[in-house]
Each structure stands twice: as C-alpha cells, then as structure tokens.
C-alpha cells in the first residue's frame, strides 16, 4: 500500500509541534517524527546555516495538497520547505495510516 511522507523544516521544536498538532487534530496526518538538523543554504544572496527541526509526517497520498496548503498557511518561514516523498510500507502500517487520516 502506498502513502507519503512529507518532509518539513521548522525553526525550532515548538513550531514543529504546533504545525504537527494542527495537522493531527484535523486528521490530515497519522503520525509525525521530529529530528534536529543543521542546515546550510542560500538565502537572500548569502550562504547561511541554522539549526532546525525536521518533521516527517505520514499520510495518504491524496492528502498531499491539503497538508501542503495547511502548512503554508501557518508556517512561520517566508519560504517553508515542504517536500513529498512517495513510499511503501508493510501492509499493517499502511492500513493504520489510512484508518487514522481523513
């Protein structure tokens, strides 16, 4: 069974949890994992580095547009990173993701 993981970067754990809580309460996602990272990237003509939090959210493929729109509406970054990763899993986990999302 196919579903998606959405990779989202956040400025800190508080913001990551705020975004995830919104998505979970709306049942757009079934689960989220948080990871601390250090990023380096071009921003407004300069290379910058920052400590960030990545959240990996799991949902059904058909929820991609809804999740992306919801994150864009509440995310604090001017240009948030919201990337879809298509994946497959064991059947019991995929059924759980499907059952827990609208």
C-alpha positions in Angstrom: 0.0 0.0 0.0 1.4 3.4 -0.9 1.3 6.5 1.2 3.5 9.6 1.5 6.0 11.1 4.0 6.1 14.9 4.0 9.4 16.4 5.0 9.0 19.8 6.6 11.7 22.1 8.2 11.0 24.3 11.2 12.9 26.9 13.2 12.5 25.0 16.5 10.7 22.1 18.2 7.9 24.4 19.5 7.0 25.4 15.9 7.3 21.9 14.6 4.9 20.6 17.3 2.5 23.5 16.7 2.3 22.6 13.0 2.0 18.9 13.6 -0.6 19.3 16.3 -2.8 21.3 13.8 -2.4 18.6 11.2 -3.1 15.8 13.7 -6.2 17.5 15.1 -7.5 17.9 11.5 -6.7 14.2 10.9 -4.7 15.2 7.8 -1.8 13.1 9.1 -1.5 9.9 11.1 1.9 10.4 12.7 4.9 12.7 13.0 8.6 12.2 13.9 11.0 15.1 14.8 14.7 15.3 14.1 17.2 18.0 15.0 19.3 19.0 12.0 21.8 21.7 10.9 21.1 23.3 7.5 23.3 25.4 5.2 21.6 27.1 2.3 21.4 30.2 0.1 19.1 32.9 1.5 18.9 36.4 0.0 22.3 36.3 -1.6 24.2 34.7 1.2 25.1 31.3 2.4 23.7 30.8 5.9 23.5 28.0 8.4 20.9 27.3 11.0 19.8 24.7 13.5 16.4 23.5 12.6 13.9 20.7 13.3 12.7 18.4 10.5 9.3 16.8 10.9 8.4 13.7 8.9 4.6 13.4 8.7 2.9 10.3 7.3 -0.4 10.5 5.4 -2.3 9.2 2.5 -1.2 10.2 -1.0 -4.5 12.0 -1.6 -3.9 14.3 1.4 -0.7 16.0 -0.1 -2.4 19.1 -1.4 -4.4 19.7 1.8 -1.4 19.2 4.0 0.8 21.4 1.9 -1.8 24.2 1.9 -2.3 23.9 5.7 1.4 24.1 6.4 1.9 27.0 4.1 -0.9 28.9 5.9 0.5 28.5 9.4 4.3 28.1 9.0 6.5 30.9 10.3 9.0 30.7 7.4 8.7 33.0 4.4 9.6 30.1 2.2 8.9 26.8 4.1 10.4 23.5 2.9 7.5 21.1 2.3 8.5 18.1 0.3 6.6 15.0 -0.6 8.3 11.6 -0.6 6.3 8.7 -2.0 6.9 5.4 -0.2 5.6 2.0 0.5 5.3 0.2 3.8 4.2 -3.0 5.4 0.5 -3.6 5.0 -0.5 -3.3 8.6 1.2 0.1 9.0 -0.2 1.4 5.7 -3.7 0.3 6.9 -3.2 2.2 10.2 -2.2 5.4 8.3 -5.2 5.1 6.1 -7.5 4.5 9.1 -6.1 7.4 11.1 -6.4 10.1 8.4 -9.4 11.6 6.7 
